[in-house]
Amino acid sequence: MRRNNVAGLIFSNMHDEQMRELTAVRTMASVPFGSRYRLIDFMLSGMVNSGITKVGVITKSNYRSLMDHLGSGKAWDLSRKRDGLVILPPYGEGNALYMSRIEALKSVFNFLKHSPEDYILMTDSDCVANFDFTKLISHHFETDSDVTIVYKYGRIPDNTPDNIVLGINLDHTINNIEVSPNVEGECNFGLNIYMFKKDYLIRIVEDAVARGATHFGRDVLQTNIKNGKYTAFSFDTYIGVIHSLESYYEVSMDLLKDDVRSQVFPNGRPIYTKDKDDMPTKYGLSSNVRNSVLADGCIIEGEVENSVIFRGVKIGKGTKVKNSIIIQGTYIGENCTLDSVITDKDVIIKDGRTFMGHKTYPVFINKNRVV
C-alpha cells in the first residue's frame, strides 16, 4: 500500500493553557525551540520524511505567527498544486470557536471527507523527536488496525491534563484505556499521536457529536475500544514531551547532550524549518562559548555556557550566560549575569543586570520587555 495513502492532521493549539508564558502571543505549534525551529517542525518534518504529501493544520487562536512560519509549506516541500499544506480555520458550528478536540474534528469533516486518502495520522505539537512514521504506518497496515495509539513507557509528565494510560497485550493490541488515572511509577502513557482508518475516525466522532460528548479520550477512545481493533506502537528513539515551562526548559537542555542531538537530528532525516538567511555568528576576542547551541546572526562578546541561543541575539562584553534559553532578537548588555533564564523574543536586558533561576524553576522574561 502506498504511504501517500495517508493524510496528516496536526493540532496547533491543544496544549496552550499548560504553557501560557510562551503561548500568550502564539500557538503551541509555533513556540520557538532549539535555536532555529518551531515545535510544529518536528511533527511536520516527520510526516514529510515518511512520504505524506497532504497535511492539514488545525488552528484556533494566536495563529498569525504560525501562518507566517508555515507560509505556503515550501520549506517542507508541501507547496503543491494538489494536496500539500492546508491551514484549517478555527470555527465549528455557526462560526463559533471549537471548545474540544471532538468539535475541532467535526469542524474539519470537509477536509477529511474530501481527502482521497484512506488513513489519517493525527498528532499534537507538544513533542520533540525525529519520528520515523513509516514504522508506525507499516505497523498500522500490517495489523489492520482501526486505531493505532503511540505511547511512551515511563512516568507520566507532571501537570499533563487528560492523559491516557494503555493496557497492552503481548500482540500489541490494547485491552484498556484509562483517562487521567492516579498512577504512581512507570506506565504506558499516550503521546497524542494516532493513526486512524479515516472512515472509522469519522464514524466514531460523528457518534460522539450525536451524543453531545466533549472528551476525546473518554467519550471517543475509551467508549469505542470494544468496537474496533486498537493497537499500540512505541518509538525507540528520544521523545521530549513539552507540557509546561519547566519541561520546555528541560527538553531544550537535553539538546546539549550528544546522544539526544544524534537522535533528534540523524543523518538522512532532516528537521525542516522556515529558511532565514542571515550572516554567520560573530565571536568577539573576549568571547568564550562552551557546550551550547547557537543559531546564525548572533554577536557574542561575553561568555556562554550550557545554553541555547537563537538567531540575532547580542551578548555584551563581560556578560555571563549559563544554563539559559535566549530566544530570537534578545539584546543582553555588558557585565550581566544570567543563570537558568528563558527570554522570549526581542527582550532588552540593560547593563549590569543579574537574573538567577533554577532548572526546576527558570526565570522567564516576556516578549519585548526591557529590564
C-alpha positions in Angstrom: 0.0 0.0 0.0 1.3 3.5 -0.9 2.5 5.6 2.0 0.9 8.6 0.4 -2.5 7.0 1.1 -2.1 8.7 4.5 -3.1 12.3 5.2 -1.7 14.2 8.2 -3.6 16.3 10.7 -1.8 18.4 13.3 -3.5 20.3 16.2 -1.7 23.5 16.8 -3.4 24.8 20.0 -4.3 21.8 22.1 -1.8 22.5 25.0 -1.6 26.3 25.1 -3.0 26.5 28.6 -0.2 24.4 30.0 2.5 26.9 28.9 0.9 30.3 29.0 4.2 32.1 29.4 5.2 31.2 25.8 1.7 30.7 24.2 0.1 34.0 25.3 1.0 35.5 21.9 1.4 32.4 19.8 0.2 28.8 19.4 1.9 25.8 21.0 2.9 24.8 17.5 4.8 28.0 16.8 6.7 28.1 20.1 10.4 28.6 19.3 12.7 25.6 20.0 16.3 24.5 19.6 17.8 27.9 18.4 16.0 28.0 15.0 12.9 25.7 14.9 9.3 25.9 15.9 7.6 22.9 17.7 5.4 22.1 14.7 8.6 21.5 12.6 9.2 18.1 14.3 5.8 16.6 13.5 5.6 18.2 10.1 9.1 17.0 9.1 8.4 13.5 10.4 5.3 13.3 8.2 7.1 14.7 5.1 10.1 12.4 5.6 7.6 9.5 5.7 6.0 10.2 2.4 2.9 12.1 3.5 2.2 14.9 1.0 -1.1 16.3 2.4 -1.2 17.8 5.9 -3.9 19.8 7.5 -3.1 22.1 10.4 -6.0 22.9 12.7 -5.8 26.4 14.2 -7.7 28.1 16.9 -6.2 31.4 18.2 -3.0 33.4 18.2 -2.1 31.7 14.9 -0.6 34.7 13.0 3.0 33.7 13.8 2.2 30.1 12.9 0.9 31.1 9.5 3.9 33.4 9.0 6.2 30.5 9.8 4.4 27.9 7.6 3.7 30.1 4.7 2.9 28.0 1.6 4.7 25.0 3.0 7.6 25.4 0.7 10.2 24.6 3.3 8.7 21.2 3.8 8.1 20.6 0.1 4.3 21.0 0.7 3.7 23.9 -1.7 1.8 21.9 -4.3 -0.9 22.4 -6.9 -2.7 19.4 -5.4 -2.6 18.3 -1.7 0.3 20.0 0.2 -0.2 22.1 3.3 -3.7 23.2 4.3 -4.5 25.6 7.1 -7.8 24.7 8.6 -9.9 27.5 10.2 -10.7 27.6 13.9 -14.5 27.6 13.5 -17.1 25.0 14.4 -20.9 25.2 14.0 -22.2 28.7 13.5 -18.7 30.1 13.1 -18.1 29.6 16.9 -14.6 28.6 18.1 -14.4 25.0 18.9 -14.1 24.0 22.6 -12.8 20.5 22.4 -10.9 18.1 20.2 -14.1 16.5 19.1 -15.6 19.8 18.0 -12.3 20.6 16.2 -12.5 17.3 14.3 -16.2 17.9 13.5 -15.3 21.3 12.1 -12.8 19.8 9.6 -15.0 17.0 8.3 -15.0 18.6 4.9 -11.2 18.2 4.8 -11.4 14.6 5.9 -14.3 13.5 3.7 -12.9 15.1 0.6 -9.4 13.7 1.1 -8.9 10.7 -1.1 -6.5 9.1 1.4 -7.9 6.2 3.4 -5.8 6.8 6.6 -5.3 9.8 8.9 -2.1 10.4 11.0 -3.3 12.8 13.8 -0.9 14.5 16.1 -0.5 17.4 18.5 2.5 19.8 18.6 4.0 19.1 22.0 6.7 16.5 21.3 10.3 16.9 20.2 11.6 13.9 18.3 12.6 12.7 14.9 9.6 10.5 14.2 10.0 7.8 11.5 6.3 7.5 10.8 7.0 4.8 8.2 7.3 2.3 11.0 4.0 3.4 12.5 2.3 3.3 9.2 3.6 -0.1 8.4 2.5 -1.4 11.8 -1.0 0.0 11.3 -1.3 -1.6 7.9 0.2 -5.0 8.9 -2.1 -5.3 12.0 -5.1 -3.9 10.0 -6.0 -1.8 13.0 -8.8 0.8 13.2 -6.7 2.8 15.6 -3.0 2.8 16.5 -2.0 4.8 19.5 1.6 5.9 20.0 2.8 5.6 23.6 5.8 6.0 25.7 6.8 3.9 28.7 7.8 5.9 31.7 6.5 8.3 34.3 3.6 10.5 33.2 4.8 14.1 33.0 3.5 16.2 35.8 0.6 18.6 35.2 -0.4 17.0 31.9 -4.2 17.1 31.6 -6.4 14.3 30.2 -3.5 11.9 29.7 -4.4 8.3 28.8 -2.7 5.2 30.1 -2.8 2.0 28.0 -3.2 -1.6 28.9 -1.3 -3.5 26.2 -1.3 -7.3 25.3 1.7 -9.2 24.0 0.4 -8.9 20.5 0.3 -5.0 20.9 -3.5 -4.9 21.0 -4.9 -2.5 23.6 -7.2 -4.1 26.2 -7.8 -1.0 28.4 -7.7 2.8 28.2 -7.6 4.8 31.4 -8.1 8.6 31.3 -6.3 10.8 33.8 -5.6 7.9 36.2 -3.8 8.3 39.5 -0.7 6.2 38.6 2.5 6.0 40.6 5.6 4.8 38.9 6.1 4.0 35.2 3.3 3.1 32.8 2.4 3.2 29.1 1.1 6.7 28.6 -0.2 8.1 25.3 1.6 10.8 23.3 -1.5 12.2 21.4 -0.3 10.6 18.2 -2.8 8.4 16.5 -3.2 6.5 13.2 -6.8 6.0 12.1 -8.7 4.4 9.3 -10.4 7.6 8.0 -13.9 6.1 7.8 -13.6 4.8 11.3 -12.5 8.1 12.7 -15.3 10.0 11.0 -17.9 7.4 12.3 -16.8 7.5 16.0 -16.5 11.3 16.0 -20.0 11.6 14.4 -21.3 9.3 17.1 -19.7 11.4 19.8 -21.1 14.6 18.4 -24.6 13.0 18.3 -24.3 12.1 22.0 -23.1 15.6 23.0 -19.8 14.1 24.1 -16.9 16.5 24.6 -13.9 14.5 25.8 -11.9 12.7 23.1 -10.1 10.2 25.4 -13.1 9.3 27.5 -16.0 9.7 25.0 -14.3 8.5 21.8 -11.4 6.2 22.5 -12.5 4.7 25.8 -16.1 4.3 24.7 -15.2 2.6 21.4 -12.4 0.3 22.4 -14.7 -2.7 22.2 -16.0 -1.6 18.8 -12.7 -1.7 16.8 -9.2 -3.0 16.7 -6.9 -0.8 18.8 -3.2 -1.4 18.8 -0.2 0.3 20.5 3.1 1.5 19.0 6.2 2.7 20.7 9.1 4.6 19.1 12.5 3.5 20.3 14.2 6.9 20.0 14.3 10.0 22.2 11.0 11.8 22.7 10.8 15.0 24.7 7.3 15.9 25.9 6.6 19.6 26.5 3.7 20.3 28.8 4.9 23.3 30.9 7.6 26.0 31.0 9.8 23.7 33.2 9.5 20.8 30.7 10.2 23.2 27.8 13.4 24.1 29.7 14.3 20.5 30.4 13.8 19.3 26.8 15.8 22.3 25.5 18.7 21.5 27.8 18.5 17.9 26.5 19.7 19.2 23.1 23.1 19.9 24.7 23.6 16.1 25.1 25.4 14.4 22.2 23.2 11.3 22.2 20.0 13.3 22.2 21.1 15.6 19.3 22.2 12.5 17.3 18.6 11.0 17.7 16.7 14.3 17.0 18.9 15.3 14.1 20.1 12.0 12.5 21.7 11.9 9.1 19.2 11.4 6.3 16.1 12.6 8.2 16.4 16.4 8.5 14.1 18.6 10.5 12.9 21.3 8.1 12.0 24.8 9.1 11.5 28.2 7.5 14.7 29.4 5.9 16.0 32.7 7.2 19.3 33.6 5.6 21.5 35.6 7.9 25.1 36.4 8.4 27.3 34.0 10.4 27.5 34.4 14.1 30.4 36.7 15.2 32.5 35.9 18.2 34.4 38.8 19.9 38.0 38.5 21.1 36.8 38.2 24.7 34.0 35.7 24.0 34.0 32.1 25.4 31.4 29.6 24.3 31.1 26.1 25.8 28.6 23.3 25.3 25.9 25.4 23.7 23.7 25.5 20.6 23.8 28.8 18.7 22.0 30.0 15.6 23.3 32.3 12.9 23.1 36.1 13.1 24.4 36.5 16.7 27.0 38.7 18.1 28.8 37.1 21.1 31.2 39.2 23.1 30.7 37.6 26.5 30.6 34.0 27.9 28.0 31.4 27.0 27.8 28.0 28.7 25.2 25.2 28.5 22.8 27.4 26.7 20.5 27.6 23.6 20.9 30.8 21.7 18.5 31.8 18.9 19.0 34.0 15.8 20.0 37.6 16.1 20.9 37.5 19.8 23.6 40.0 21.1 25.6 39.3 24.2 27.8 42.2 25.5 31.3 42.2 27.0 31.7 40.9 30.5 28.3 39.1 30.4 27.9 35.5 31.5 25.0 33.5 30.2 24.7 30.0 31.7 22.1 27.2 31.5 19.7 29.6 29.7 17.5 29.8 26.6 17.8 33.1 24.8 15.1 33.5 22.1 15.5 35.5 18.8 16.4 39.2 18.8 17.3 39.5 22.5 19.9 42.1 23.4 21.9 41.5 26.6 24.1 44.4 27.7 27.5 44.3 29.3 28.5 42.8 32.6 25.3 40.9 33.1 24.8 37.5 34.7 22.1 35.1 33.6 21.7 31.6 35.0 18.7 29.4 34.3 16.8 32.1 32.4 14.4 32.0 29.4 13.8 35.2 27.4 11.1 35.5 24.8 11.7 37.4 21.6 13.1 40.9 21.4 13.9 41.3 25.1 16.4 44.0 26.1 18.5 43.4 29.3 20.4 46.5 30.3 24.0 46.6 31.5 24.8 45.1 34.9 21.6 43.1 35.4 21.6 39.8 37.2 18.9 37.1 36.9 19.2 33.7 38.7 16.8 30.9 38.4 17.0 27.1 38.8 16.5 24.2 36.4 13.2 23.4 38.2 12.1 27.0 38.2 13.7 29.0 35.4 13.3 32.8 35.3 11.1 33.8 32.4 11.2 37.3 30.7 8.2 38.2 28.5 8.4 39.2 24.8 9.5 42.8 24.1 10.3 43.5 27.8 13.1 46.0 28.8 14.6 45.1 32.1 
